Amino acid sequence: MKARVHVMLKNGVLDPQGEAVKHALGALGFDGVEGVRQGKVIELDLAEGTTEQTVTEMCEKLLANTVIESYTVEIA
């Protein structure tokens, strides 16, 4: 069983990496980019029977800084 966790900075939190990517894209001639938010994807290989609740607990305790980040969980 696999789970995928998408972690992004919450709206309103400064994203310096996203701003750097936006600036670099502009310098490369990609003028239509108005904003960039950078996040991370964490893929987990889980034992059968692992619940989405367990993955949520993993996010709350380790995988995401819930003060400044939000996350979504996909179970496959």
Secondary structure as UniProt FT lines:
FT   STRAND          2..9
FT   TURN            11..12
FT   HELIX           16..27
FT   TURN            28..29
FT   TURN            31..32
FT   STRAND          39..45
FT   TURN            48..49
FT   HELIX           52..58
FT   HELIX           59..63
FT   TURN            66..68
FT   STRAND          69..75
//
